[in-house]
Amino acid sequence: METHYSPSARIAQILAVLEYIVRSGKCTKADLNSVRNEATNEVARKLQIDRTTVDSKYTTQLGNLSTEDFNDLVYHWIINRDQSLREKLEDFVSSSRPDTDLQAIAGFFEAHAAARTSQHKDAQEIRHGAQERGHRLSDGPEQQGRAPALTAPQPIGQPYIPEDEGATSAARQPFDVDPDHIDRGVQGHKRTQNAMARYIESLGLVPLSAGASDPLFDLAWMRDDQLYVAEVKSLTSENEERQLRLGLGQVLRYRHLLEQKGWTVVPVLVVEREPTDPSWPTLCSSLGVSLLWFERIPAAR
């Protein structure tokens, strides 16, 4: 079977910082330095690493750019759609998987370009429709008959950050809970989530982790103008019912929140193994939720 990879940590972390900056809406030159610091802190917090580790990615990936030069590249990309930032990232790709990193960079910038194009098109359609009806966009709701505004779905996600399947938890004192039991559940979650991400990549799609302002889903991807949002759950004989109930509630909540942002959402519940209760696939199907388990993921075989 062909092996598929996620981007290097270097690229994933830089793109995650850029995603945070874009979503912040603070894109003036005066704001960029502070919001970049916020973004760096947020990415470090989510990955549970020191912020200097994230900071170092700028140095190694962007050819020792100064903070001011980096901010200028980001500013001109956001405001003027200048591609110098993308070119700089591509020029200094030096990981052991350059093709995968280049694909992640291209996917990130093209997704944002498509979102901007869609928003621009919607704005033109609104303006054209208002002109045909003899209305001005500055007219209030009373003058426009309270016609709803058309908006493109808001950008979502960031490049997928693979889970570390070898990480273990520290021993607890006293041993009221067996650390090995905890690790088995955590590692089962990570193994299943990474397998799902590899399968998504094998289809030529881009797996996404949750961005700074997204619901805390485990994994997402786009296909045929639909947003697939997944929650991953490990299962044991003791917690199966509770985990399935929790996961189902989470993906239904994600669907509700993201539909409000303009997306057509397909919720997906991905579990470590086939549920022992055969009613779960029927229940999920009745609610429009796709239920998958580890053995059903081709990349896991």
C-alpha positions in Angstrom: 0.0 0.0 0.0 1.3 3.5 -0.8 2.2 5.6 2.2 0.8 9.1 2.6 2.2 11.7 4.9 1.1 14.9 6.6 3.3 18.0 6.3 6.4 18.5 8.4 5.9 20.1 11.8 7.8 23.2 10.5 5.2 23.8 7.7 2.2 22.8 9.8 3.1 25.2 12.6 3.8 28.2 10.3 0.5 27.7 8.4 -1.3 27.4 11.7 0.1 30.7 12.8 -0.9 32.3 9.5 -4.4 30.9 9.8 -4.8 32.4 13.3 -3.6 35.8 11.9 -6.1 35.8 9.1 -9.0 34.8 11.4 -8.1 37.5 14.0 -9.1 40.2 11.5 -6.2 42.3 12.8 -4.4 42.8 9.6 -3.0 46.4 9.8 0.8 46.7 10.0 0.4 48.1 13.5 -1.4 45.0 14.7 0.6 42.3 13.0 3.4 42.0 15.5 1.1 41.6 18.5 -1.3 39.2 16.7 1.7 37.1 15.5 2.8 36.7 19.1 -0.8 35.7 20.0 -0.8 33.2 17.2 2.5 31.7 18.2 1.4 31.4 21.8 -1.9 29.7 20.7 -0.2 27.2 18.5 2.3 26.3 21.2 -0.5 25.9 23.7 -2.5 23.6 21.5 0.6 21.5 20.7 1.8 21.6 24.3 5.3 22.8 23.3 7.4 25.8 24.2 6.7 28.9 22.1 10.4 29.2 21.2 10.0 25.9 19.3 7.3 27.5 17.2 9.4 30.7 16.8 12.3 28.7 15.5 10.3 27.5 12.6 10.3 31.1 11.1 14.1 31.1 11.3 14.6 27.8 9.6 11.8 28.0 7.1 11.9 31.7 6.0 15.7 32.2 5.6 16.3 34.2 8.8 13.7 36.9 7.9 13.4 39.7 10.4 10.1 40.2 12.2 9.5 43.3 10.2 10.1 41.6 6.9 7.8 38.7 7.9 5.0 41.1 8.9 5.4 42.9 5.5 5.0 39.6 3.6 1.9 38.7 5.6 0.4 42.2 5.2 0.8 42.2 1.4 -0.5 38.7 1.1 -3.7 39.6 3.1 -4.3 43.1 1.7 -2.9 42.9 -1.9 -3.0 39.1 -2.5 0.7 39.2 -3.1 2.3 35.7 -3.5 5.8 36.6 -2.1 5.0 34.9 1.2 3.9 31.7 -0.5 7.1 31.8 -2.7 9.3 32.3 0.4 7.8 29.3 2.1 8.2 27.2 -1.0 11.8 28.3 -1.6 13.0 27.1 1.8 11.2 23.8 2.0 14.0 21.4 3.1 12.2 18.7 4.9 12.6 15.0 4.1 9.1 15.2 2.5 9.3 18.3 0.2 6.5 17.2 -2.1 4.1 16.8 0.9 5.1 20.2 2.3 4.7 21.9 -1.1 1.2 20.3 -1.4 0.2 21.6 2.1 1.5 25.2 1.2 -0.4 25.1 -2.1 -3.6 23.8 -0.4 -3.5 26.6 2.2 -3.0 29.5 -0.1 -5.4 28.2 -2.8 -8.1 27.6 -0.2 -7.8 31.2 1.0 -7.8 32.5 -2.5 -10.9 30.5 -3.4 -12.7 31.9 -0.3 -11.8 35.4 -1.3 -13.0 34.9 -4.8 -16.3 33.4 -3.6 -16.8 36.3 -1.2 -16.1 38.8 -4.0 -18.5 37.1 -6.3 -21.2 37.1 -3.7 -20.7 40.8 -3.1 -21.0 41.5 -6.8 -24.2 39.4 -7.0 -25.7 41.4 -4.1 -24.7 44.7 -5.6 -26.1 43.7 -9.0 -29.4 42.5 -7.5 -29.8 45.6 -5.5 -29.2 47.7 -8.6 -31.8 45.8 -10.6 -34.4 46.4 -7.8 -33.4 50.1 -7.7 -31.9 49.8 -4.2 -28.6 51.0 -2.9 -26.5 48.9 -0.6 -26.6 51.7 1.9 -30.4 51.4 2.1 -31.6 50.1 5.4 -33.7 46.9 5.9 -36.9 48.8 5.5 -35.9 50.1 2.0 -34.5 46.7 0.9 -37.5 44.6 2.1 -35.2 42.9 4.6 -33.7 40.7 1.9 -31.1 38.4 3.6 -27.4 39.0 2.7 -25.6 36.4 0.8 -22.3 35.3 2.3 -19.7 32.7 1.4 -18.8 30.1 4.1 -16.2 31.3 6.4 -12.7 29.7 6.1 -12.1 26.8 8.4 -9.4 24.7 9.7 -5.6 24.6 9.4 -3.2 22.0 8.0 -3.5 18.7 9.9 -1.1 18.3 12.8 -0.3 14.6 13.2 -0.8 13.1 16.7 2.3 11.6 18.4 1.2 8.0 18.8 4.2 7.1 21.0 3.5 9.7 23.8 2.7 8.3 27.2 1.1 9.9 30.3 3.0 10.4 33.5 2.3 8.0 36.3 -0.4 9.1 38.7 -0.1 9.2 42.5 -1.9 7.4 44.0 -2.7 4.7 41.4 -6.4 5.2 41.5 -6.4 5.0 37.7 -4.0 2.7 35.8 -1.7 4.9 33.6 -1.4 2.0 31.1 -5.2 1.9 30.7 -5.2 5.7 30.1 -2.4 5.4 27.5 -4.2 2.6 25.7 -7.2 4.9 25.2 -5.2 7.9 24.3 -3.0 6.0 21.9 -6.0 4.3 20.3 -7.5 7.7 19.7 -4.2 9.0 18.1 -3.7 5.9 16.0 -7.3 6.0 14.6 -7.1 9.7 13.9 -3.8 9.5 12.1 -5.0 6.6 10.0 -8.1 8.6 9.0 -5.9 11.6 8.0 -3.7 9.3 5.9 -6.8 7.9 4.2 -8.1 11.4 3.4 -4.7 12.3 1.8 -4.8 9.1 -0.2 -8.0 10.4 -1.8 -6.2 13.5 -2.9 -7.9 15.6 -0.2 -6.5 17.8 2.5 -7.0 16.8 6.1 -7.5 19.7 8.5 -7.2 20.3 12.2 -9.4 22.8 14.0 -8.4 26.4 13.7 -8.4 29.0 16.5 -12.0 30.0 16.0 -13.4 26.6 15.0 -15.4 24.0 17.0 -12.9 21.6 18.6 -13.3 18.8 16.0 -10.5 16.2 15.6 -10.4 16.2 11.8 -12.1 17.8 8.8 -11.9 17.8 5.0 -13.6 19.2 2.0 -15.1 17.1 -0.8 -17.7 18.1 -3.5 -18.4 21.4 -1.8 -19.3 19.6 1.4 -17.4 19.9 4.7 -16.8 16.6 6.5 -16.2 17.0 10.2 -15.0 14.1 12.3 -14.8 13.3 16.0 -12.6 10.4 17.0 -13.2 8.2 20.0 -11.2 5.3 21.6 -13.4 2.5 23.0 -13.0 0.0 25.8 -15.6 -2.5 27.0 -16.1 -0.3 30.0 -16.6 3.1 28.3 -18.1 2.1 24.9 -21.6 3.4 25.5 -20.4 6.6 27.1 -17.9 7.4 24.4 -20.3 6.7 21.6 -22.9 9.0 23.2 -20.4 11.7 23.8 -19.0 11.5 20.2 -22.4 11.5 18.6 -23.4 14.6 20.6 -20.2 16.4 19.6 -20.5 15.9 15.9 -24.1 16.9 15.9 -23.1 20.1 17.7 -20.2 20.7 15.2 -22.7 20.4 12.3 -25.1 22.9 13.9 -22.3 25.5 14.6 -20.7 25.1 11.1 -24.0 25.3 9.2 -24.5 28.6 10.8 -21.3 29.7 9.2 -22.6 28.8 5.8 -21.2 25.2 5.3 -23.0 22.1 4.1 -21.7 19.7 6.8 -21.4 15.9 6.9 -20.7 14.8 10.5 -18.5 11.7 10.9 -18.0 9.7 14.0 -14.8 7.6 13.9 -14.2 5.0 16.6 -11.4 2.7 17.4 -13.3 -0.6 16.8 -16.7 -1.8 15.7 -19.3 -1.1 18.5 -20.6 -4.3 20.2 -24.1 -2.9 20.2 -25.4 -3.3 16.6 -28.0 -0.5 17.0 -25.3 2.3 16.8 -24.9 2.3 13.0 -28.7 2.5 12.6 -29.0 5.3 15.1 -26.1 7.3 13.5 -27.5 6.8 10.0 -31.0 8.1 11.1 -29.3 11.3 12.3 -27.3 11.8 9.1 -24.0 10.8 10.8 -21.5 8.6 9.1 -20.1 6.0 11.6 -16.6 4.5 10.8 -14.3 2.3 12.8 -10.6 1.6 12.5 -10.9 -1.6 10.6 -13.0 0.1 7.9 -10.3 2.8 7.2 -8.2 1.5 4.3 -5.1 3.4 5.5 -5.3 1.4 8.7 -4.9 -2.0 7.1 
